[in-house]
């Protein structure tokens, strides 16, 4: 998997989502091009990195085998446990996010510094005060954390998560985390996403 370019990994993940939504039995690379905006050449090149039998490029790809091939090649067949840290509006919303019931991930805990919030918040998963993070993370072998705390608290909380054994952090705080050791961090900053979107927009129209 390490030999697959990062842009290809991102496209394969998106392709998997497209395939999960389509009701078509088979999709050609040209049909995928129409759905994604990628060239059919790019589609065929990305798919060439996959292991397994998922159909050919002439008769089209069968969604189910292709999805399985993407999961196998990218190491997504292992069910991983994760937690939500910070139960404000964003964090508490993720406690009930329907996509977490797809089977790839298991949400097993939520944490917040406010004991009162932990006690009154309704949740389908157990909630704990932040001082119990290390204990709960180790007890349930939690690997991933969704970090939804304020920016000023993010670095300190991330360090505690790393010390507790968390292997990956999805960081929603508007800061860049600096962590030692082998821990993967992905930053989700809405302003960066808006900027990336703006790059591809046409020049603004003059309505005067």
KEPA-769199 format. One record per residue: residue in one letter; x, y, z of N, C-alpha, C in turn. Coordinates in Angstrom, 1 decimal, padded with zeros to 4 digits. Example, Ala and Ser with C-alpha at 12.3 -4.5 7.8 and 13.67 -1.06 7.14 Angstrom:
! KEPA-769199
   type      n_x      n_y      n_z     ca_x     ca_y     ca_z      c_x      c_y      c_z
      A    013.2   -005.7    007.8    012.3   -004.5    007.8    013.2   -003.3    007.8
      S    012.8   -002.2    007.1    013.7   -001.1    007.1    012.9    000.0    007.9
! end
This chain:
! KEPA-769199
   type      n_x      n_y      n_z     ca_x     ca_y     ca_z      c_x      c_y      c_z
      X    000.8   -001.2    000.0    000.0    000.0    000.0    000.9    001.3    000.0
      X    002.1    001.2    000.6    002.9    002.4    000.7    003.4    002.9   -000.7
      X    003.3    002.0   -001.7    003.7    002.4   -003.0    002.6    003.1   -003.8
      X    001.4    003.1   -003.3    000.3    003.8   -004.0    000.4    005.3   -003.7
      X    000.5    006.1   -004.7    000.5    007.6   -004.5   -000.6    008.1   -003.6
      X   -000.4    009.1   -002.8   -001.4    009.6   -001.9   -002.7    010.1   -002.7
      X   -002.5    010.8   -003.8   -003.7    011.2   -004.6   -004.5    010.0   -005.0
      X   -003.8    008.9   -005.4   -004.6    007.7   -005.9   -005.4    007.1   -004.7
      X   -004.8    007.1   -003.5   -005.5    006.6   -002.3   -006.8    007.4   -002.1
      X   -006.6    008.7   -002.2   -007.8    009.6   -002.0   -008.9    009.3   -003.0
      X   -008.5    009.1   -004.3   -009.5    008.9   -005.3   -010.1    007.5   -005.2
      X   -009.3    006.5   -004.8   -009.9    005.2   -004.5   -010.9    005.2   -003.4
      X   -010.7    006.0   -002.4   -011.7    006.1   -001.3   -012.9    006.7   -001.8
      X   -012.8    007.8   -002.6   -014.0    008.4   -003.2   -014.7    007.5   -004.1
      X   -013.9    006.8   -004.9   -014.5    005.8   -005.8   -015.3    004.8   -005.1
      X   -014.8    004.3   -004.0   -015.5    003.3   -003.2   -016.9    003.9   -002.7
      X   -016.9    005.2   -002.3   -018.2    005.8   -001.9   -019.1    005.9   -003.1
      X   -018.6    006.2   -004.3   -019.5    006.3   -005.5   -020.1    004.9   -005.8
      X   -019.2    003.9   -005.7   -019.7    002.5   -006.0   -020.7    002.0   -005.0
      X   -020.6    002.5   -003.7   -021.5    002.1   -002.7   -022.9    002.7   -002.9
      X   -022.9    003.8   -003.5   -024.2    004.6   -003.8   -024.9    004.1   -005.1
      X   -024.1    003.6   -006.0   -024.7    003.3   -007.3   -025.5    002.0   -007.3
      X   -026.6    001.9   -008.0   -027.3    000.7   -008.1   -027.0   -000.1   -009.4
      X   -026.1    000.4   -010.2   -025.7   -000.2   -011.4   -024.9   -001.5   -011.2
      X   -025.2   -002.5   -012.0   -024.5   -003.8   -011.8   -023.0   -003.6   -012.2
      X   -022.8   -002.9   -013.3   -021.4   -002.7   -013.8   -021.2   -001.3   -014.3
      X   -020.0   -000.8   -014.1   -019.7    000.6   -014.5   -018.4    000.6   -015.3
      X   -018.4    001.2   -016.4   -017.2    001.3   -017.2   -016.4    002.5   -016.7
      X   -015.2    002.6   -017.1   -014.3    003.7   -016.7   -014.9    005.0   -017.2
      X   -015.6    005.0   -018.4   -016.2    006.2   -018.9   -017.4    006.7   -018.1
      X   -018.1    005.7   -017.6   -019.2    006.0   -016.7   -018.7    006.6   -015.3
      X   -017.6    006.0   -014.8   -017.0    006.5   -013.6   -016.5    007.9   -013.9
      X   -015.9    008.2   -015.0   -015.5    009.5   -015.4   -016.6    010.5   -015.3
      X   -017.8    010.1   -015.8   -018.9    011.0   -015.8   -019.4    011.3   -014.3
      X   -019.2    010.3   -013.4   -019.7    010.5   -012.0   -018.7    011.2   -011.2
      X   -017.4    011.1   -011.5   -016.3    011.7   -010.7   -015.6    012.9   -011.3
      X   -015.6    013.0   -012.6   -014.9    014.1   -013.2   -013.4    013.8   -013.5
      X   -013.0    012.6   -013.1   -011.6    012.1   -013.5   -011.7    011.5   -014.9
      X   -010.5    011.6   -015.6   -010.4    011.0   -016.9   -010.5    009.5   -016.8
      X   -011.0    008.9   -017.8   -011.1    007.4   -017.8   -009.7    006.8   -017.7
      X   -008.6    007.5   -018.2   -007.3    007.0   -018.1   -006.9    007.0   -016.6
      X   -007.2    008.1   -015.9   -006.9    008.1   -014.4   -007.6    007.0   -013.7
      X   -008.9    006.8   -014.0   -009.6    005.7   -013.4   -008.9    004.4   -013.6
      X   -008.6    004.1   -014.8   -008.0    002.8   -015.1   -006.6    002.7   -014.4
      X   -005.8    003.8   -014.4   -004.5    003.7   -013.7   -004.7    003.5   -012.2
      X   -005.6    004.2   -011.6   -005.8    004.0   -010.2   -006.3    002.6   -009.8
      X   -007.2    002.0   -010.6   -007.7    000.7   -010.4   -006.6   -000.4   -010.6
      X   -005.6    000.0   -011.4   -004.5   -001.0   -011.7   -003.6   -001.3   -010.5
      X   -003.7   -000.4   -009.4   -003.0   -000.6   -008.2   -003.6   -001.7   -007.3
      X   -004.9   -002.1   -007.6   -005.6   -002.9   -006.7   -005.3   -004.4   -006.9
      X   -005.4   -005.2   -005.8   -005.3   -006.6   -005.9   -006.7   -007.2   -006.1
      X   -006.7   -008.4   -006.7   -008.0   -009.1   -006.8   -008.6   -009.1   -008.2
      X   -009.8   -009.8   -008.3   -010.5   -009.9   -009.5   -011.8   -009.1   -009.4
      X   -011.9   -008.0   -010.2   -013.0   -007.1   -010.1   -013.6   -006.7   -011.4
      X   -013.4   -007.5   -012.4   -013.9   -007.2   -013.7   -012.9   -006.5   -014.6
      X   -013.2   -006.4   -015.9   -012.3   -005.8   -016.8   -012.7   -004.4   -017.2
      X   -011.9   -003.7   -018.0   -012.2   -002.3   -018.4   -013.1   -002.3   -019.6
      X   -013.2   -003.4   -020.3   -014.1   -003.4   -021.5   -015.5   -003.6   -021.1
      X   -015.8   -004.7   -020.4   -017.2   -004.9   -020.0   -017.7   -004.1   -018.8
      X   -016.7   -003.5   -018.1   -017.0   -002.6   -017.0   -016.7   -003.3   -015.7
      X   -016.7   -002.5   -014.6   -016.3   -003.0   -013.3   -017.6   -003.4   -012.5
      X   -017.5   -004.5   -011.8   -018.6   -004.9   -010.9   -018.4   -004.2   -009.6
      X   -019.4   -003.4   -009.1   -019.2   -002.6   -007.9   -018.7   -003.4   -006.7
      X   -019.4   -004.5   -006.4   -019.1   -005.3   -005.1   -017.7   -005.8   -005.1
      X   -017.2   -006.5   -006.1   -015.8   -006.9   -006.1   -014.8   -005.8   -006.1
      X   -015.1   -004.7   -006.8   -014.2   -003.6   -006.8   -014.1   -002.9   -005.5
      X   -015.2   -002.8   -004.8   -015.2   -002.2   -003.4   -014.4   -003.1   -002.5
      X   -014.5   -004.4   -002.6   -013.8   -005.3   -001.8   -012.3   -005.2   -002.1
      X   -011.9   -005.1   -003.4   -010.5   -004.9   -003.8   -009.9   -003.7   -003.2
      X   -010.7   -002.6   -003.2   -010.2   -001.3   -002.7   -009.9   -001.5   -001.2
      X   -010.9   -002.1   -000.5   -010.7   -002.3    001.0   -009.5   -003.2    001.3
      X   -009.3   -004.2    000.5   -008.2   -005.1    000.8   -006.9   -004.5    000.5
      X   -006.8   -003.7   -000.6   -005.5   -003.1   -001.0   -005.2   -002.0    000.0
      X   -006.2   -001.2    000.4   -005.9   -000.1    001.3   -005.9   -000.5    002.8
      X   -006.1   -001.8    003.1   -006.1   -002.2    004.5   -007.3   -001.8    005.3
      X   -008.5   -001.8    004.7   -009.7   -001.4    005.3   -010.6   -002.5    005.8
      X   -010.0   -003.7    005.7   -010.8   -004.9    006.1   -010.9   -005.1    007.6
      X   -010.0   -004.4    008.3   -009.9   -004.5    009.8   -010.9   -003.5    010.4
      X   -011.8   -004.0    011.3   -012.7   -003.1    012.0   -011.9   -002.4    013.1
      X   -012.0   -001.1    013.1   -011.2   -000.3    014.1   -012.1    000.4    015.0
      X   -011.7    000.5    016.3   -012.5    001.2    017.3   -012.0    002.7    017.4
      X   -012.9    003.6    017.6   -012.5    005.0    017.7   -013.4    005.7    018.8
      X   -013.0    006.9    019.2   -013.7    007.7    020.2   -013.8    009.1    019.7
      X   -014.7    009.8    020.3   -014.9    011.3    020.0   -014.4    012.0    021.3
      X   -013.5    013.0    021.1   -013.0    013.7    022.2   -013.4    015.2    022.1
      X   -014.2    015.7    023.0   -014.8    017.0    022.9   -016.2    016.9    022.5
      X   -017.2    017.1    023.4   -018.6    016.8    023.1   -019.4    018.1    023.0
      X   -018.8    019.1    022.3   -019.6    020.3    022.0   -020.5    020.0    020.9
      X   -020.9    021.0    020.1   -021.9    020.8    019.0   -021.3    019.9    018.0
      X   -020.1    020.0    017.6   -019.5    019.2    016.5   -019.3    017.7    017.1
      X   -018.7    017.6    018.2   -018.4    016.3    018.7   -019.7    015.5    019.1
      X   -020.6    016.2    019.7   -021.9    015.5    020.0   -022.7    015.1    018.7
      X   -022.5    015.8    017.7   -023.2    015.5    016.4   -022.6    014.2    015.9
      X   -021.3    014.0    016.0   -020.7    012.8    015.5   -021.1    011.5    016.3
      X   -021.6    011.7    017.5   -022.0    010.6    018.3   -023.2    009.8    017.6
      X   -023.9    010.5    016.8   -025.1    010.0    016.2   -025.0    009.9    014.6
      X   -023.7    010.0    014.1   -023.5    010.0    012.7   -023.8    008.6    012.1
      X   -024.8    008.6    011.2   -025.3    007.3    010.7   -024.2    006.5    010.0
      X   -023.2    007.2    009.3   -022.2    006.4    008.5   -021.3    005.6    009.4
      X   -021.3    005.8    010.7   -020.5    005.0    011.6   -021.1    003.6    011.8
      X   -022.2    003.4    011.2   -022.9    002.1    011.4   -022.6    001.2    010.2
      X   -021.7    001.6    009.3   -021.4    000.8    008.1   -020.6   -000.5    008.4
      X   -020.0   -000.5    009.5   -019.3   -001.8    009.9   -017.8   -001.7    009.8
      X   -017.2   -000.6    009.2   -015.8   -000.5    009.1   -015.2    000.0    010.4
      X   -016.0    000.8    011.2   -015.5    001.4    012.4   -016.5    001.2    013.5
      X   -016.0    001.2    014.7   -016.9    001.0    015.9   -016.6    002.2    016.9
      X   -017.6    003.0    017.0   -017.5    004.1    018.0   -017.8    003.6    019.3
      X   -016.9    003.6    020.3   -017.1    003.0    021.5   -017.0    003.9    022.7
      X   -016.7    005.2    022.5   -016.6    006.1    023.7   -016.6    007.6    023.3
      X   -017.1    008.4    024.1   -017.0    009.8    024.0   -016.4    010.4    025.2
      X   -015.6    011.5    025.1   -015.0    012.1    026.3   -015.2    013.6    026.2
      X   -015.3    014.2    027.4   -015.4    015.7    027.5   -014.9    016.1    028.9
      X   -014.3    017.3    028.9   -013.8    017.8    030.2   -014.9    018.2    031.2
      X   -016.1    018.4    030.6   -017.2    018.8    031.5   -017.9    017.5    032.0
      X   -017.8    017.3    033.2   -018.5    016.1    033.8   -020.0    016.3    033.7
      X   -020.5    017.5    033.8   -022.0    017.8    033.7   -022.5    017.5    032.3
      X   -021.7    017.8    031.3   -022.1    017.5    029.9   -022.1    016.0    029.7
      X   -021.2    015.3    030.2   -021.1    013.9    030.1   -022.4    013.2    030.7
      X   -022.8    013.8    031.8   -024.0    013.2    032.5   -025.3    013.5    031.8
      X   -025.5    014.6    031.2   -026.8    015.0    030.7   -026.9    014.7    029.2
      X   -025.8    014.5    028.5   -025.9    014.4    027.0   -026.4    013.0    026.7
      X   -027.4    012.9    025.8   -027.9    011.6    025.3   -027.0    011.1    024.2
      X   -026.6    009.8    024.3   -025.7    009.2    023.4   -025.9    007.7    023.2
      X   -025.7    007.2    022.0   -025.8    005.7    021.8   -024.6    005.0    022.3
      X   -023.5    005.7    022.7   -022.3    005.1    023.2   -022.0    005.7    024.6
      X   -021.2    004.9    025.4   -020.9    005.4    026.7   -020.0    006.7    026.6
      X   -020.3    007.6    027.6   -019.6    008.9    027.7   -018.8    008.9    029.0
      X   -017.6    009.5    028.9   -016.7    009.5    030.1   -016.1    010.9    030.3
      X   -015.8    011.3    031.5   -015.0    012.5    031.7   -013.6    012.4    031.2
      X   -013.0    013.5    030.8   -011.7    013.4    030.1   -010.6    012.8    030.9
      X   -010.7    012.9    032.2   -009.7    012.3    033.1   -009.6    010.8    033.0
      X   -010.6    010.1    032.4   -010.6    008.7    032.2   -010.2    008.2    030.8
      X   -009.7    009.2    030.0   -009.4    008.8    028.7   -008.3    007.7    028.6
      X   -007.2    007.8    029.3   -006.2    006.8    029.2   -006.7    005.4    029.6
      X   -007.4    005.4    030.7   -008.0    004.1    031.2   -008.9    003.4    030.1
      X   -009.8    004.2    029.6   -010.8    003.7    028.7   -010.2    003.3    027.3
      X   -009.3    004.1    026.8   -008.6    003.9    025.6   -007.8    002.6    025.6
      X   -007.1    002.3    026.7   -006.4    001.1    026.9   -007.3   -000.1    027.1
      X   -008.4    000.1    027.9   -009.3   -001.0    028.2   -010.0   -001.6    026.9
      X   -010.4   -000.7    026.0   -011.1   -001.1    024.9   -010.3   -001.1    023.6
      X   -009.0   -000.9    023.7   -008.1   -000.9    022.5   -008.5    000.0    021.4
      X   -008.8    001.2    021.8   -009.2    002.3    020.9   -008.0    002.8    020.1
      X   -008.1    002.8    018.8   -007.0    003.2    017.9   -007.1    004.6    017.4
      X   -008.3    005.1    017.2   -008.5    006.4    016.5   -009.3    007.3    017.4
      X   -009.0    008.6    017.3   -009.7    009.6    018.0   -010.1    010.8    017.1
      X   -011.4    011.2    017.2   -011.9    012.4    016.5   -011.7    013.5    017.5
      X   -010.8    014.4    017.2   -010.5    015.5    018.2   -011.3    016.7    017.8
      X   -012.3    017.0    018.7   -013.3    018.1    018.5   -013.2    019.2    019.6
      X   -012.0    019.4    020.1   -011.9    020.4    021.2   -011.4    021.8    020.6
      X   -011.6    022.8    021.4   -011.1    024.1    021.0   -009.6    024.1    020.6
      X   -009.2    025.1    019.8   -007.9    025.1    019.3   -006.8    025.2    020.4
      X   -007.1    026.0    021.4   -006.1    026.2    022.4   -005.9    025.0    023.3
      X   -006.8    024.0    023.2   -006.7    022.8    024.0   -006.2    021.6    023.2
      X   -006.2    021.8    021.9   -006.0    020.6    021.0   -004.6    019.9    021.2
      X   -003.5    020.7    021.3   -002.2    020.1    021.4   -002.0    019.3    022.7
      X   -002.5    019.9    023.8   -002.4    019.1    025.0   -003.2    017.9    025.1
      X   -004.4    017.9    024.5   -005.3    016.7    024.5   -004.7    015.7    023.6
      X   -004.1    016.1    022.4   -003.5    015.2    021.5   -002.4    014.5    022.1
      X   -001.6    015.2    022.9   -000.4    014.5    023.5   -000.9    013.5    024.5
      X   -002.0    013.7    025.2   -002.5    012.7    026.1   -003.1    011.5    025.4
      X   -003.7    011.8    024.3   -004.2    010.7    023.4   -003.1    009.8    022.9
      X   -002.0    010.4    022.5   -000.9    009.7    022.0   -000.3    008.8    023.1
      X   -000.1    009.4    024.3    000.4    008.7    025.4   -000.4    007.5    025.8
      X   -001.8    007.6    025.6   -002.7    006.6    026.0   -002.7    005.4    025.0
      X   -002.1    005.6    023.8   -002.0    004.6    022.8   -002.8    004.8    021.5
      X   -003.4    006.0    021.4   -004.1    006.3    020.2   -003.1    006.3    019.0
      X   -003.5    005.7    017.9   -002.6    005.6    016.7   -002.9    006.6    015.6
      X   -004.1    007.1    015.6   -004.5    008.1    014.6   -005.5    009.1    015.2
      X   -005.3    010.4    014.7   -006.1    011.5    015.2   -006.7    012.2    014.0
      X   -008.0    012.3    014.0   -008.7    013.2    013.0   -009.0    014.5    013.7
      X   -008.2    015.5    013.3   -008.2    016.8    014.1   -009.1    017.8    013.4
      X   -010.1    018.2    014.2   -011.0    019.2    013.7   -010.7    020.6    014.3
      X   -009.7    020.7    015.1   -009.3    022.0    015.7   -008.5    022.7    014.7
      X   -008.6    024.1    014.6   -007.9    024.9    013.6   -006.5    025.1    014.0
      X   -005.8    024.1    014.3   -004.3    024.2    014.7   -003.6    023.0    014.1
      X   -002.3    023.2    013.9   -001.4    022.1    013.4   -000.8    021.4    014.6
      X   -001.1    020.1    014.7   -000.6    019.4    015.9    000.9    018.9    015.6
      X    001.7    018.9    016.7    003.1    018.4    016.6    003.2    017.3    017.6
      X    003.3    016.0    017.1    003.4    014.9    018.0    004.6    014.0    017.7
      X    005.2    013.5    018.7    006.3    012.5    018.5    005.8    011.1    018.4
      X    006.6    010.3    017.8    006.3    008.9    017.6    005.5    008.6    016.4
      X    005.1    007.4    016.2    004.3    006.9    015.0    002.8    007.1    015.2
      X    002.4    008.3    015.0    000.9    008.6    015.1    000.5    009.4    013.9
      X   -000.5    009.0    013.3   -001.0    009.6    012.1   -002.0    010.7    012.4
      X   -001.9    011.9    011.8   -002.8    013.0    012.1   -003.3    013.5    010.8
      X   -004.6    013.6    010.7   -005.3    014.3    009.5   -006.0    015.5    010.0
      X   -005.7    016.6    009.4   -006.4    017.9    009.8   -007.5    018.2    008.9
      X   -008.7    018.4    009.5   -009.9    018.8    008.8   -010.2    020.2    009.2
      X   -009.8    021.2    008.3   -010.0    022.6    008.6   -010.9    023.2    007.5
      X   -012.1    023.6    007.9   -013.1    024.0    006.9   -012.6    025.2    006.0
      X   -011.8    026.1    006.6   -011.3    027.2    005.8   -010.5    026.7    004.7
      X   -009.6    025.7    004.9   -008.8    025.1    003.9   -009.6    024.5    002.8
      X   -010.7    023.8    003.2   -011.6    023.2    002.2   -012.3    024.3    001.4
      X   -012.7    025.4    002.0   -013.3    026.5    001.2   -012.3    027.1    000.3
      X   -011.1    027.2    000.7   -010.0    027.8   -000.2   -009.8    026.9   -001.4
      X   -009.7    025.5   -001.1   -009.5    024.6   -002.2   -010.7    024.6   -003.2
      X   -011.9    024.8   -002.7   -013.0    024.9   -003.5   -013.0    026.2   -004.3
      X   -012.6    027.3   -003.7   -012.5    028.6   -004.4   -011.5    028.6   -005.5
      X   -010.4    027.8   -005.4   -009.4    027.8   -006.4   -010.0    027.4   -007.7
      X   -011.0    026.5   -007.7   -011.6    025.9   -008.9   -012.8    026.6   -009.4
      X   -013.2    027.7   -008.7   -014.4    028.5   -009.1   -014.0    029.4   -010.2
      X   -015.0    029.8   -011.1   -014.8    030.8   -012.1   -014.6    032.1   -011.4
      X   -014.0    033.1   -012.1   -013.9    034.5   -011.5   -015.3    035.0   -011.2
      X   -015.4    035.7   -010.1   -016.8    036.2   -009.7   -017.4    037.1   -010.8
      X   -018.7    036.9   -011.0   -019.4    037.7   -012.0   -019.6    039.1   -011.5
      X   -019.6    040.0   -012.5   -019.9    041.4   -012.1   -021.4    041.6   -012.3
      X   -022.1    041.9   -011.1   -023.5    042.0   -011.2   -024.0    043.5   -011.3
      X   -023.0    044.4   -011.4   -023.4    045.8   -011.5   -023.9    046.1   -012.9
! end
